[in-house]
Structure formats: C-alpha cells, structure tokens
Amino acid sequence: MTAEAQKTALRDQLVTDRSRRSVLEQAQAAREIAGHLLAAPEVRRAATVAAYVGVGREPLTGPLLDGLVAAGKRVVLPVLLPDGDLDWAAYDGPDSLLPAPRGLLEPAGRRLGPDSVATPDAVLVPALAVDRSGMRLGRGGGSYDRALARVPVGTFVCALLHDGELLDDVPHDPHDRRVTAVVLPAAGVIRLGRG
C-alpha cells in the first residue's frame, strides 16, 4: 500500500474516532490543552505565537487563544489562500473572526504574508495524529507542510491532539514536515525526538 493510501485509511479512522467525542469532552479537552500550553516554558517566554482556530472535532482553541491574549502574547492565525497556502493575520479577539471556506474561521485583519510564519517564537498547529518522531498527519491539503517549511529550525512547533492520537508510526512522504512537540489533554506537552 502506498503512503498516500495508508494516510487516507488512517485519516478515515481518526476522523471517525473524533466524531464520537461529545461536546462536553471537546470543551474539557480544550481547557486542559490550554492549561498545558500556557504553562509550557516555550509558550510562556514567547512574544508571538502562531496558532489556529479549532473547528469541528479538532481540539478547540478558544480557551487557548483567550489565555494567550490575556498573557500579553501577540497571536497570529492562518488565512487559507486559494492555492492552499497559508497567509497570516493578527488575532484581535473572537469578534475579529470571519467565516471562511471549508468551515474555517479566519482573522479579519491585515494580511502579513505567507513568510510571516517564520517570525513567531512558537507555532501551534492542527493534526489528526503525530508519531513519536514528530511526523504529522494532517487533513491532506498540504497547507501546513508548506507553512512549516518556512519555520526556522529550533522553533517550538507543537501539534494539538486528542488523547490517543500520538501514535508509534504515521505514514509520511518526503515533503511532510515534523513537529517538535504535541500536547494532549491528559498527558500534557510531550517533546518529540527525531527519527
């Protein structure tokens, strides 16, 4: 089976698993993830954090975004471009978010350019799963692989996951980008090695 076929099968399984989570579980997980990340030294000392707005059955990020702003962090969020790449704009609170394609929410502010993801001190990304070497399985559009290619080596790049989504192995291709950490509701922040 090709890596792409393996990814598709694993994505289907993970999306099905996520669909079984209750709204109550989602809300509890969002609070726990926010608490873990706001206490992480890499986030505490960051002046600017790139994050995202969790939608659907993704780990929700409302409590995290509120906590980052309350801690005085500058937060930038992605804006999906027509070609699938990501631009970025500053987050000015929940009222500054607008509906966007694919059921996303995006900041309404001035666009900073795709290369602006290279400047935050911490980058927080969505994922369906991550393996112990840091390989990330996303939704399959490649948007975050393109964005992460612009992030300098050594930057804290953390994927937000539900419990059970840190796996021993994730199928991957040469263009796929690794993350340096994951955060799970129960286990907290786990820093990952290179494999």
Disulfide bonds with the S-S distance in Angstrom:
none
